[in-house]
Amino acid sequence: MAIETAKAQNSFPGKFPAVSSQARRRFLIAQASLRASALVSALVALAVLVTSDETIVLFGIKFRAYYSYASAFRFLLGADAVVGGFSLLSLILLRFISRSGSTPRNYFFLFLHDLAMMVLMISACAAGTAIGNVGRYGEEKMGWVALCNRVTKFCNQVMVSVVFSYLAFFCYLALTITSANNLSSHPLE
């Protein structure tokens, strides 16, 4: 009898099974925790990258290594700023849609937001990793020499920034997966 009732509830279009308040609460806590972690990771990455600066003297000539000299690092900085800002906004939005009157459609917009932030972060992380790799190891066939053996402080700070950016990416990857899972169990009306 209980099986027939469950089948009848699921057979109506636009209806979805009721979610326990405890499951909903766990989902919202996970969402808030991951968004806060992404916010902190992006802001730490931003702060470390902005402060990465080193000047050396080589053969009597001053050389300065600064993040803004590489377009990939400027892109990483911009992506960290955007992700940090939108993480804060999404935390505020999550508070509003967590009220009991919200619909699954509202969570769909969070899913789209999470997906966009995830794609932005992975592209910025890939760009920063590629240029950081060239700086650390050089590219002999192109005639590019490794610079990190001369400006180690700068390279280490950039590496820390990229690592924190990857942490923000992984937070948004987890958010995208949990949002998609939530939507699959609660289809849009």
Secondary structure as UniProt FT lines:
FT   HELIX           2..11
FT   TURN            13..14
FT   HELIX           21..50
FT   STRAND          53..58
FT   TURN            59..60
FT   STRAND          61..66
FT   HELIX           67..69
FT   HELIX           71..97
FT   TURN            100..101
FT   HELIX           104..137
FT   HELIX           140..142
FT   TURN            148..150
FT   HELIX           152..185
//
